[in-house]
Amino acid sequence: MAGVIARRCATLVVSALVAGAAALGGAAGASASVSCPASAASSLGPVQWTFGVIGAPTSGASGVTNSWTRGNGTWNGGSASGTICTNDKGSGIPKRDLVLKVAGASTLSPKITRYGLLGVGIVLPVTVTATDDSACPTGSRGTVTLFASYYSTHKDSIALHFTGACAAHDHTFTGTLVKVEIQRNGAQVNST
């Protein structure tokens, strides 16, 4: 029960981050040419995933000192859908924004251990659908791997990985500012 309550609190925190940044008119790095959809999930599925982080990546993304990375969607029977948005900025790099469509075969892994904590992971296939980075064109592909720890101690992670020229957008986030939720109809995910 404590895990469910903690996850619901994490959902509220992620929602507040998204609403707060939207209220600031995209102060987190949104571009006039690339805008993140207000609601990333088009339909509900049995497993819902959502995440958000504002801050510097733990690793990767050379030169990025601030990133607002967030997304949500669903997983059903081995397939994922949803939308993910990233806004990056930093010293020596231009501000850059991506919108990623999540669609296709996806792996859900309940009861796995990362960082010494039990939790659930999901690997999401992504395609760039909007970009203001000429080095990372639309149609480019990658994956986003999420880990949500169970119970009251949390150390979640978000890892973005791209092929080809988009590799400059590879990010990994861990730590207390990272909020990931993977749930089945509001409860902990213990099976695929």
Backbone as CSV, one residue per row, in Angstrom:
resi,resn,N_x,N_y,N_z,CA_x,CA_y,CA_z,C_x,C_y,C_z
1,MET,0.823,-1.189,0.000,0.000,0.000,0.000,0.867,1.252,0.000
2,ALA,1.981,1.225,0.760,2.867,2.391,0.807,3.447,2.676,-0.576
3,GLY,3.743,1.612,-1.343,4.280,1.790,-2.699,3.285,2.477,-3.607
4,VAL,2.009,2.098,-3.496,0.974,2.711,-4.324,0.824,4.182,-3.965
5,ILE,0.826,4.488,-2.675,0.695,5.882,-2.239,1.891,6.693,-2.709
6,ALA,3.093,6.135,-2.581,4.294,6.843,-3.026,4.243,7.104,-4.530
7,ARG,3.794,6.123,-5.298,3.701,6.287,-6.746,2.676,7.366,-7.109
8,ARG,1.558,7.386,-6.393,0.547,8.424,-6.671,1.097,9.803,-6.350
9,CYS,1.893,9.893,-5.288,2.537,11.170,-4.962,3.513,11.559,-6.067
10,ALA,4.250,10.577,-6.607,5.183,10.858,-7.703,4.425,11.363,-8.922
11,THR,3.247,10.790,-9.194,2.433,11.253,-10.322,2.042,12.703,-10.131
12,LEU,1.674,13.063,-8.904,1.305,14.446,-8.621,2.491,15.378,-8.821
13,VAL,3.688,14.946,-8.409,4.883,15.767,-8.582,5.171,15.968,-10.060
14,VAL,5.123,14.881,-10.855,5.365,14.988,-12.296,4.328,15.903,-12.930
15,SER,3.060,15.748,-12.570,2.004,16.600,-13.123,2.246,18.055,-12.762
16,ALA,2.667,18.307,-11.540,2.939,19.684,-11.118,4.109,20.277,-11.893
17,LEU,5.161,19.468,-12.130,6.295,19.951,-12.923,5.867,20.324,-14.330
18,VAL,5.076,19.457,-14.958,4.611,19.713,-16.323,3.716,20.951,-16.358
19,ALA,2.769,21.045,-15.424,1.861,22.195,-15.404,2.618,23.484,-15.109
20,GLY,3.568,23.435,-14.196,4.342,24.620,-13.855,5.173,25.119,-15.016
21,ALA,5.817,24.227,-15.716,6.627,24.631,-16.864,5.747,25.159,-17.983
22,ALA,4.583,24.550,-18.176,3.665,25.032,-19.210,3.162,26.432,-18.867
23,ALA,2.905,26.675,-17.582,2.425,27.986,-17.152,3.479,29.067,-17.359
24,LEU,4.745,28.689,-17.349,5.814,29.643,-17.577,6.022,29.932,-19.056
25,GLY,5.163,29.381,-19.888,5.279,29.634,-21.324,6.480,28.973,-21.946
26,GLY,6.843,27.793,-21.427,7.949,27.069,-22.036,9.303,27.571,-21.572
27,ALA,9.373,28.169,-20.416,10.634,28.701,-19.918,11.702,27.624,-19.793
28,ALA,11.305,26.360,-19.813,12.274,25.279,-19.695,12.945,24.968,-21.014
29,GLY,12.777,25.790,-22.035,13.522,25.588,-23.261,12.678,25.241,-24.448
30,ALA,11.381,25.451,-24.419,10.547,25.117,-25.562,10.828,26.070,-26.708
31,SER,10.741,25.573,-27.916,10.983,26.367,-29.108,9.667,26.662,-29.798
32,ALA,9.594,27.808,-30.467,8.381,28.153,-31.204,8.127,27.144,-32.322
33,SER,9.187,26.543,-32.864,9.015,25.597,-33.963,8.778,24.168,-33.493
34,VAL,9.101,23.862,-32.259,8.912,22.521,-31.720,8.121,22.662,-30.430
35,SER,6.882,22.163,-30.425,6.107,22.261,-29.197,5.679,20.878,-28.745
36,CYS,5.738,20.695,-27.437,5.379,19.422,-26.836,3.865,19.355,-26.693
37,PRO,3.236,18.257,-27.087,1.783,18.136,-26.925,1.384,18.286,-25.462
38,ALA,0.277,18.947,-25.218,-0.183,19.168,-23.844,-0.496,17.857,-23.146
39,SER,-1.075,16.903,-23.863,-1.386,15.601,-23.301,-0.731,14.546,-24.168
40,ALA,0.275,13.891,-23.616,1.043,12.942,-24.409,0.336,11.601,-24.597
41,ALA,-0.497,11.194,-23.654,-1.154,9.890,-23.759,-2.466,10.026,-24.525
42,SER,-2.597,9.244,-25.593,-3.812,9.326,-26.399,-4.909,8.392,-25.900
43,SER,-4.544,7.331,-25.207,-5.546,6.412,-24.672,-4.957,5.663,-23.487
44,LEU,-5.817,5.176,-22.648,-5.345,4.429,-21.487,-5.189,2.961,-21.828
45,GLY,-4.159,2.361,-21.305,-3.932,0.929,-21.440,-3.798,0.355,-20.050
46,PRO,-3.669,-0.960,-19.940,-3.582,-1.576,-18.622,-2.357,-1.127,-17.830
47,VAL,-1.245,-0.850,-18.509,-0.060,-0.348,-17.825,0.180,1.079,-18.308
48,GLN,0.303,1.993,-17.359,0.587,3.378,-17.701,2.002,3.706,-17.234
49,TRP,2.708,4.538,-18.010,4.025,5.012,-17.607,4.054,6.530,-17.737
50,THR,4.764,7.168,-16.836,4.935,8.615,-16.864,6.244,8.950,-16.165
51,PHE,6.882,10.029,-16.584,8.122,10.441,-15.941,8.386,11.913,-16.198
52,GLY,9.278,12.467,-15.395,9.695,13.842,-15.587,10.939,14.147,-14.789
53,VAL,11.779,15.010,-15.353,12.979,15.473,-14.662,13.357,16.834,-15.229
54,ILE,13.761,17.731,-14.350,14.314,19.019,-14.747,15.666,19.131,-14.073
55,GLY,16.725,19.270,-14.862,18.065,19.400,-14.306,19.102,18.854,-15.260
56,ALA,20.316,18.811,-14.792,21.421,18.318,-15.618,21.399,16.800,-15.673
57,PRO,21.698,16.214,-16.836,21.800,14.755,-16.913,22.911,14.246,-16.002
58,THR,22.730,13.033,-15.488,23.752,12.408,-14.668,24.958,12.045,-15.521
59,SER,24.699,11.626,-16.768,25.782,11.320,-17.712,25.266,11.507,-19.131
60,GLY,26.219,11.544,-20.072,25.870,11.727,-21.476,25.564,13.168,-21.806
61,ALA,25.117,13.415,-23.021,24.697,14.745,-23.489,25.746,15.809,-23.182
62,SER,26.911,15.668,-23.770,28.012,16.590,-23.543,27.577,18.045,-23.725
63,GLY,27.882,18.865,-22.737,27.572,20.283,-22.797,26.200,20.660,-22.262
64,VAL,25.312,19.697,-22.046,23.971,19.997,-21.543,24.061,20.237,-20.038
65,THR,23.638,21.436,-19.623,23.649,21.767,-18.195,22.245,21.792,-17.605
66,ASN,21.230,21.819,-18.483,19.846,21.797,-18.006,18.978,21.106,-19.048
67,SER,18.161,20.185,-18.595,17.251,19.468,-19.478,15.897,19.337,-18.801
68,TRP,14.852,19.529,-19.579,13.501,19.230,-19.113,13.039,18.071,-19.982
69,THR,13.000,16.892,-19.408,12.661,15.673,-20.131,11.458,15.056,-19.444
70,ARG,10.402,14.768,-20.234,9.162,14.250,-19.660,8.385,13.485,-20.715
71,GLY,7.478,12.634,-20.247,6.647,11.873,-21.172,5.647,11.026,-20.432
72,ASN,4.681,10.508,-21.199,3.741,9.539,-20.638,3.079,8.762,-21.753
73,GLY,2.520,7.634,-21.376,1.862,6.773,-22.341,1.419,5.476,-21.708
74,THR,1.248,4.470,-22.546,0.726,3.191,-22.085,1.532,2.029,-22.649
75,TRP,1.330,0.864,-22.041,1.910,-0.389,-22.498,0.813,-1.439,-22.421
76,ASN,0.674,-2.232,-23.493,-0.363,-3.255,-23.522,0.103,-4.405,-24.403
77,GLY,0.206,-5.585,-23.824,0.524,-6.789,-24.586,1.799,-6.709,-25.411
78,GLY,2.846,-6.104,-24.862,4.132,-6.055,-25.554,4.314,-4.868,-26.481
79,SER,3.384,-3.929,-26.467,3.472,-2.756,-27.329,3.259,-1.487,-26.503
80,ALA,4.046,-0.449,-26.806,3.956,0.811,-26.075,3.498,1.928,-26.994
81,SER,2.872,2.953,-26.403,2.508,4.151,-27.142,2.627,5.344,-26.207
82,GLY,2.772,6.541,-26.783,2.862,7.756,-25.989,3.740,8.784,-26.661
83,THR,4.092,9.805,-25.892,4.923,10.898,-26.387,5.927,11.298,-25.318
84,ILE,7.140,11.627,-25.762,8.206,12.091,-24.883,8.749,13.389,-25.474
85,CYS,9.046,14.350,-24.608,9.609,15.628,-25.053,10.879,15.924,-24.276
86,THR,11.871,16.496,-24.961,13.094,16.942,-24.301,13.412,18.356,-24.743
87,ASN,13.867,19.157,-23.798,14.342,20.509,-24.063,15.695,20.626,-23.365
88,ASP,16.753,20.820,-24.141,18.108,20.889,-23.592,18.723,22.249,-23.844
89,LYS,19.557,22.691,-22.901,20.367,23.878,-23.113,21.630,23.755,-22.283
90,GLY,22.626,24.547,-22.655,23.883,24.501,-21.926,24.898,25.438,-22.532
91,SER,25.995,25.600,-21.836,27.072,26.459,-22.316,27.705,25.856,-23.561
92,GLY,27.808,26.645,-24.592,28.486,26.190,-25.803,27.641,25.353,-26.744
93,ILE,26.388,25.071,-26.391,25.504,24.352,-27.309,24.233,25.178,-27.503
94,PRO,23.664,25.135,-28.702,22.399,25.844,-28.897,21.267,25.112,-28.164
95,LYS,20.242,25.870,-27.782,19.048,25.256,-27.190,18.488,24.289,-28.225
96,ARG,18.066,23.117,-27.790,17.551,22.122,-28.729,16.385,21.368,-28.121
97,ASP,15.398,21.094,-28.973,14.144,20.489,-28.534,13.786,19.313,-29.435
98,LEU,13.282,18.243,-28.817,12.824,17.069,-29.560,11.450,16.650,-29.053
99,VAL,10.601,16.190,-29.977,9.381,15.481,-29.622,9.543,14.074,-30.170
100,LEU,9.309,13.077,-29.318,9.503,11.672,-29.670,8.178,10.930,-29.593
101,LYS,7.857,10.213,-30.648,6.668,9.355,-30.646,7.092,7.976,-30.154
102,VAL,6.339,7.442,-29.211,6.563,6.091,-28.712,5.547,5.194,-29.391
103,ALA,6.032,4.185,-30.110,5.131,3.242,-30.786,5.892,1.978,-31.137
104,GLY,5.278,0.833,-30.846,5.849,-0.435,-31.271,6.191,-1.374,-30.136
105,ALA,6.902,-2.442,-30.510,7.268,-3.496,-29.569,8.084,-2.930,-28.417
106,SER,7.713,-3.324,-27.205,8.324,-2.785,-26.001,8.462,-3.884,-24.960
107,THR,9.528,-3.802,-24.179,9.782,-4.799,-23.142,9.465,-4.234,-21.769
108,LEU,8.593,-4.908,-21.035,8.253,-4.571,-19.656,8.899,-5.622,-18.768
109,SER,9.660,-5.192,-17.748,10.384,-6.117,-16.869,10.064,-5.841,-15.403
110,PRO,9.057,-6.536,-14.842,8.753,-6.357,-13.423,9.743,-7.118,-12.545
111,LYS,9.803,-6.706,-11.281,10.615,-7.382,-10.266,12.078,-7.497,-10.659
112,ILE,12.660,-6.391,-11.151,14.089,-6.364,-11.447,14.777,-5.495,-10.399
113,THR,16.082,-5.665,-10.261,16.838,-4.895,-9.278,17.834,-3.990,-9.991
114,ARG,17.779,-2.695,-9.655,18.767,-1.716,-10.113,19.087,-0.820,-8.931
115,TYR,20.355,-0.400,-8.858,20.796,0.477,-7.766,20.513,-0.155,-6.407
116,GLY,20.462,-1.488,-6.364,20.191,-2.199,-5.125,18.734,-2.174,-4.693
117,LEU,17.839,-1.722,-5.592,16.419,-1.612,-5.257,15.571,-2.430,-6.222
118,LEU,14.518,-3.043,-5.705,13.576,-3.804,-6.511,12.607,-2.839,-7.195
119,GLY,12.276,-3.123,-8.458,11.346,-2.255,-9.170,10.929,-2.840,-10.499
120,VAL,10.477,-1.970,-11.395,10.003,-2.369,-12.717,10.675,-1.485,-13.763
121,GLY,11.006,-2.094,-14.901,11.627,-1.351,-15.994,10.823,-1.507,-17.271
122,ILE,10.990,-0.559,-18.164,10.341,-0.630,-19.468,11.272,0.011,-20.497
123,VAL,11.380,-0.619,-21.667,12.161,-0.083,-22.776,11.174,0.353,-23.854
124,LEU,11.220,1.647,-24.204,10.272,2.246,-25.140,10.956,2.587,-26.461
125,PRO,10.412,2.114,-27.586,10.971,2.499,-28.886,10.471,3.896,-29.261
126,VAL,11.386,4.779,-29.712,10.999,6.147,-30.036,11.454,6.541,-31.440
127,THR,10.676,7.461,-32.031,11.007,8.060,-33.318,10.878,9.572,-33.175
128,VAL,11.872,10.315,-33.673,11.832,11.776,-33.620,10.751,12.263,-34.582
129,THR,9.751,12.996,-34.062,8.676,13.527,-34.905,8.752,15.031,-35.064
130,ALA,9.473,15.722,-34.180,9.684,17.162,-34.307,11.038,17.491,-33.699
131,THR,11.787,18.389,-34.336,13.130,18.726,-33.878,13.519,20.108,-34.368
132,ASP,14.345,20.793,-33.591,14.965,22.015,-34.084,16.478,21.849,-34.148
133,ASP,16.938,20.599,-34.066,18.359,20.260,-34.166,18.602,19.622,-35.533
134,SER,19.255,20.344,-36.417,19.475,19.842,-37.783,20.321,18.572,-37.802
135,ALA,21.103,18.334,-36.747,21.915,17.125,-36.677,21.096,15.896,-36.269
136,CYS,19.860,16.108,-35.832,18.997,15.010,-35.391,17.657,15.135,-36.113
137,PRO,17.576,14.651,-37.352,16.386,14.869,-38.175,15.182,14.028,-37.759
138,THR,13.988,14.462,-38.195,12.788,13.668,-37.960,12.974,12.302,-38.602
139,GLY,12.365,11.308,-38.000,12.498,9.936,-38.477,13.614,9.170,-37.794
140,SER,14.509,9.863,-37.088,15.592,9.190,-36.364,14.998,8.347,-35.246
141,ARG,15.679,7.246,-34.940,15.144,6.293,-33.964,16.041,6.142,-32.749
142,GLY,15.423,5.654,-31.674,16.157,5.402,-30.452,15.304,4.639,-29.454
143,THR,15.761,4.598,-28.226,15.009,3.968,-27.138,15.082,4.848,-25.902
144,VAL,14.059,4.745,-25.086,14.062,5.369,-23.766,13.798,4.240,-22.774
145,THR,14.709,4.081,-21.820,14.602,3.032,-20.820,14.281,3.678,-19.473
146,LEU,13.191,3.224,-18.867,12.742,3.756,-17.580,12.865,2.677,-16.512
147,PHE,13.227,3.088,-15.303,13.219,2.199,-14.151,12.520,2.931,-13.015
148,ALA,11.506,2.297,-12.419,10.789,2.835,-11.266,10.961,1.861,-10.113
149,SER,11.575,2.320,-9.032,11.772,1.442,-7.881,10.476,1.313,-7.095
150,TYR,10.301,0.156,-6.474,9.126,-0.101,-5.657,9.331,0.471,-4.256
151,TYR,8.253,0.511,-3.502,8.249,0.783,-2.072,8.640,2.234,-1.762
152,SER,9.081,2.473,-0.523,9.239,3.854,-0.062,10.586,4.496,-0.384
153,THR,11.630,3.708,-0.615,12.926,4.267,-0.997,12.998,4.272,-2.510
154,HIS,13.233,5.450,-3.090,13.212,5.537,-4.550,14.525,6.034,-5.119
155,LYS,14.976,5.352,-6.153,16.056,5.811,-6.997,15.670,5.349,-8.392
156,ASP,14.975,6.223,-9.106,14.479,5.908,-10.437,15.514,6.354,-11.468
157,SER,15.333,5.907,-12.720,16.256,6.330,-13.767,15.546,6.465,-15.110
158,ILE,16.114,7.334,-15.932,15.660,7.583,-17.293,16.910,7.558,-18.167
159,ALA,16.907,6.763,-19.231,18.049,6.724,-20.145,17.550,6.824,-21.580
160,LEU,18.008,7.855,-22.292,17.680,8.044,-23.700,18.879,7.615,-24.524
161,HIS,18.641,6.827,-25.557,19.721,6.363,-26.435,19.250,6.456,-27.879
162,PHE,20.054,7.098,-28.720,19.707,7.291,-30.132,20.781,6.712,-31.032
163,THR,20.383,6.430,-32.265,21.325,5.954,-33.268,21.819,7.130,-34.097
164,GLY,22.952,6.949,-34.750,23.463,7.935,-35.708,23.712,9.308,-35.116
165,ALA,23.364,10.331,-35.900,23.659,11.713,-35.550,22.936,12.181,-34.295
166,CYS,21.865,11.521,-33.922,21.115,11.924,-32.720,21.797,11.482,-31.428
167,ALA,22.913,10.764,-31.524,23.605,10.274,-30.326,24.006,11.408,-29.388
168,ALA,24.113,12.638,-29.886,24.425,13.780,-29.022,23.297,14.044,-28.025
169,HIS,22.127,13.437,-28.250,20.988,13.596,-27.341,20.902,12.466,-26.320
170,ASP,21.880,11.568,-26.296,21.882,10.503,-25.292,21.997,11.122,-23.899
171,HIS,21.083,10.775,-23.010,21.038,11.282,-21.641,20.832,10.106,-20.696
172,THR,21.332,10.240,-19.505,20.954,9.353,-18.411,20.698,10.236,-17.193
173,PHE,19.594,9.967,-16.520,19.229,10.704,-15.320,18.995,9.710,-14.188
174,THR,19.570,9.969,-13.024,19.279,9.228,-11.795,19.282,10.249,-10.663
175,GLY,18.772,9.866,-9.525,18.815,10.756,-8.372,17.438,11.141,-7.886
176,THR,17.412,12.010,-6.880,16.162,12.336,-6.202,15.219,13.189,-7.046
177,LEU,15.727,13.907,-8.040,14.854,14.725,-8.886,14.142,13.913,-9.961
178,VAL,14.590,12.695,-10.187,14.003,11.835,-11.218,12.751,11.160,-10.671
179,LYS,11.636,11.339,-11.362,10.375,10.722,-10.955,9.842,9.881,-12.107
180,VAL,9.788,8.573,-11.897,9.273,7.628,-12.891,8.158,6.837,-12.234
181,GLU,7.076,6.676,-12.957,5.985,5.831,-12.476,5.594,4.861,-13.583
182,ILE,5.570,3.592,-13.229,5.076,2.540,-14.118,4.071,1.771,-13.274
183,GLN,2.797,1.806,-13.667,1.759,1.198,-12.843,0.743,0.446,-13.700
184,ARG,0.069,-0.499,-13.061,-1.017,-1.231,-13.714,-2.309,-0.850,-13.007
185,ASN,-3.134,-0.099,-13.712,-4.415,0.350,-13.155,-4.266,0.899,-11.737
186,GLY,-3.231,1.710,-11.514,-3.002,2.362,-10.239,-2.237,1.541,-9.229
187,ALA,-1.796,0.339,-9.587,-1.091,-0.523,-8.640,0.284,-0.899,-9.172
188,GLN,1.113,-1.425,-8.281,2.447,-1.883,-8.611,2.404,-2.958,-9.706
189,VAL,3.370,-2.908,-10.628,3.447,-3.892,-11.713,4.339,-5.044,-11.264
190,ASN,3.743,-6.236,-11.111,4.480,-7.410,-10.657,4.580,-8.507,-11.710
191,SER,3.917,-8.319,-12.866,3.964,-9.318,-13.937,3.782,-8.620,-15.271
192,THR,4.164,-9.298,-16.356,3.986,-8.722,-17.687,2.574,-8.915,-18.189
